Amino acid sequence: MTSSPGAPEFADSYLVEVLTEFGLALKYVRARGNTLYYLADDGTEVGVFDAASGFGSLMFGHNNPEIVEHAKWLLDQQTPVHAQFSGYSFALNLAAELNAVIRRELQTDDKFFALFGNSGAEAVEISIKHAEMDRGARIAELKAEIDTHVEQARTAVADGARLSADAAALVGGADFDLLAAEVARRNAQTEARPPLFLALEGGFHGKLVSSVQLTHNAEFRGPFKALAAQARFIPRDRPELIAKVVEDERATLLDITVQDGVVDLVERDFPVFAAFLIEPIMGEAGIFPLSAQLAGALREACDTIGVPLISDEIQSGMGRSGTFLAGTQIGLKPDYIILAKALGGGLAKLGVVLVNEHRYRKDIELIHTSTYGRDGFSSRLALKVLQMLEAEDGKAYQLAAERGAKAKAMMEAIKADYPDVVREVRGVGLMLGFELHDQSNSSSPEIREAVEHEALAFIIGGHLLRKHQIRIFSTASNLETMRFEPSIYLSDEEIARVDAGFRDICQILRDQDASRFE
Ligand code: F0G
């Protein structure tokens, strides 16, 4: 028996089964602006307002005509897509344009070297590799100093210096060669330790082997713990815990000193941590913008520990917050910036890490590559996206701020009318979160059961889709928060539709009447 093409027989069968349960499985056949279209049973197109918008990848909407036109033109031009190892590429133009924008926003003349990948998570992985190279270089510097000290001590011993009591005790005698061997043995053990990363509780940095270990959600991270370096997670409202975590993980290398003819041992701090990764607006956590105070504390902590501060702007960046980088609004001063999602204009797949020149390890250029990484098509398309963002004095940023403020005011008004149902409205620009109160103590057994099975968010999503033609999902790690990230072309009519849909949900929850969920 053959199955019909497009049936979930050979892929996504389980996913489709789960989505079907909530009426969320649909086949969209066309997309334009903020609208996705599916075919009704009678064959007519039904438009759905897409508030998810690729979870932040569609600043200019689905199939933006200007971007589509440019993509066609690039292909007509026979743009070289694959020309690896030729030195020059369109990615260099893109890197230059990205520098112009981020140097303006960060108010710095520092250069940022760009490393390109194929997706958000891949760009995060590149940043992890780069940070580990940086740590490796810091370890090498420390070891070189220790090696010099050991040789200086050897010469001093030949000239009559003696071992301190502590040094002699370590090897059970006053033998310098034994001491040097023991120091080398112990240091090698410490150096073999895998690195650690710092990240924020609730943070999301992708789902590849290494990046998923920096993603806090235990469901995503847990099964793969054994595969990659681990993170220590800090609550975003407790930056004072950073110092404690660093102290708990402290490791040292042994160094040798010679003073007044006595050879002694000292401990030197070993670079345990490779980097601190954060999102300036935490997306998956439930749309939590970081405070300016935290931005300052993170910078200070990274300077103290000696690790790069990596700002993951994959979801919040590219103008969504009203500025190119969301971090700009809180005065964040990162060492690396990661962009993806909207960089490709909704059509090309690419991600980039921009590394401050003062922390850049150029060797990575020869040892990290990928077939489609920095390809001509996506580089030139991203250049077009940047141009569109910057056009007319940054009109796109202003639209994100203005449209976002209008949508946020709509949500705030609902919260004022339904304080018993709506817990909080959060976010900046077109990255908004609409959080409902926890319903686990609902008087309705159906609603209570739905919460217990983590199904309420799906039920609400299904209702909004079917009854109001709104496509919206909760964030993955905060199921009470609906994430609103449409394009800058958000219309008043679309805002009104969401207003009606959200109010309907609020009234159902106020009445605790699950029978009205469609
Ligand atoms: N970092 C952040 C902050 C993200 O929001 C995402 C993806 C990634 C990294 C990974 O990027 O999907 O291109 O590999 N977030 C999507 C979401 C999946 O659901 O919010 P990717």
Boltz pocket constraint, residues with backbone or C-beta under 6 A from the ligand:
constraints:
  - pocket:
      binder: B
      contacts: [[A, 54], [A, 55], [A, 119], [A, 120], [A, 121], [A, 122], [A, 124], [A, 204], [A, 205], [A, 206], [A, 207], [A, 279], [A, 281], [A, 283], [A, 284], [A, 312], [A, 313], [A, 314], [A, 315], [A, 316], [A, 340], [A, 341]]
      max_distance: 6.0
